[in-house]
């Protein structure tokens, strides 16, 4: 249960990354545009000739300001689309469109309820008795102020609908609306009802959120400390995005009236003040308490820890440690991405991470106490400090205080880390007991191997991308990988069998660390992870269908663990099962029946018939024919028991639409007709004609491997039954 919850939360955190990724660009546009159109700034530096009204640059900067503001003004819609894309398993563009439609539909339904109940008057004005700030405009629609929560509700719900229905098969008369076309239809209907429901449900939820936000805000500096400690402690689990986003984007992070508008969320408040900076004497430290402290430990503190680790490295390994730690430090200082540094000591010395959590958490509180109010878009690096601290001026941000506090933090990190590393002999980079070199692949290695391979043999998936090949082996092989995605710094994978994952192989590709939680695997690479993910996905398209046991060398055969997960096994025989039907083939998930789709009835494949003949898939014997003629039990000469089930709920037709051509116990040859189907009648009267072809008596050492998807002819190989045996 815990693993399942972790997996869900991991996907939730991952889904936030797409909308979050736009914030740095929007913040850059807003920061630059606002800073250099500020009349005080222009007058102070005597730049009227360059940036004053009427100049080309002034016009361009005004546009940049408005474009940046547009992103922050429409974050709920962006989150709706982004979360739907992140949570959808396949056909993500359909999920995105459906989410956008659902968001508009939901808010329109809420608007209609507000109008019908007199909360919004006929002239479009808000009624006088409505609590201020509870109704706001979303994409031009006056609706309840659901904020980013509203977008997340839409994104999650649409993704769930999408994953459930994007392969749905409708009756023939409605077949045009099946598949992916059904998703925006069902999303529209569902979110019309959700909008009506939210009219009644959201006001008390809204009041609760405001009360909780007031509790956090009212707890003062202690509340800020607790926030900082929790956020940093969640880093190893990859759940920090789930935790901090509500404080940044919703009323949990406070509310404030800026420029006549009620704004919710710490980050939103800062950027609203930034856009209205001419009327702001000092940005709100109560709003920035959730991120201003990051500049202290990201620019100063963690580099101090890196210096301590370098000075504690063994002489013979100092050079290698220097390169690793210097690169990670620069990444941390410039961009605020801390994970390459944090994971350099997290797994070898968890006590050091505890120190990091305490020091980093206290930095949030200290920044709050000193009234430091520097905003950020993504993380607390030098780039954001320059845009939202230095450019805005010390009078509005108190950014200069970061320097003396940061120096103190640099010294604290350095001396505490140095003392603990030497006192307890922590195996930080450069202090490993193993003298063997851990090889990290580089682009040069890839190119060299590619060139060498091209001279000796034809290119394959592995020779084209050896790094992805090693990652695939480390995850247990292509057949063990169920999902690949990434956040800002981590490759996030789901596997079928977690015991097949080889951490050593994964770390040899340049990973800082590997996190296991159930069937979820997080591999820490740093900011280049998006490229690694893209290359891995491209590699997996042509990679061999193999399994690898953890800790074994590569071999020619497919390998996996037995049911006990202890002894290795290999395929000793593969039995091919041909399709009995001409049509469209796919896995069992395309069957619109939970019992079949989940594999409860047995494993196999599914075919949607396009021709009327059902033929014997292999040489064998008819076990039984159902009285209602809709299904046949079949046993191949090689001992595989099959159930050929034509359509879903066709038992209700009581034999109509079917003509049986064989009898119980009859021996047949492959391709011999078994049934004739009246497709016109069945399409009109059956709920679905998707037909499962399943193995009903598989043993523990037998597994199904799908061989064909899409158009298939009767007699063409549909799936294989792989039989595993213990290695000697």
Beta strands, then each sheet from edge to edge (+ up, - down):
strand 1: 135-138
strand 2: 141-144
strand 3: 255-258
strand 4: 261-264
strand 5: 481-486
strand 6: 490-495
strand 7: 513-517
strand 8: 520-524
strand 9: 559-561
strand 10: 568-578
strand 11: 583-586
strand 12: 603-609
strand 13: 613-615
strand 14: 620-625
strand 15: 631-636
strand 16: 641-645
strand 17: 658-660
strand 18: 667-668
strand 19: 673-677
strand 20: 690-695
strand 21: 702-706
strand 22: 710-712
strand 23: 717-726
sheet 1: 1+ 2-
sheet 2: 3+ 4-
sheet 3: 5+ 6- 8+ 7-
sheet 4: 9+ 10- 23+ 21-
sheet 5: 18+ 14- 15+ 16- 20+ 12- 11+ 22-
sheet 6: 13+ 19- 17+
end
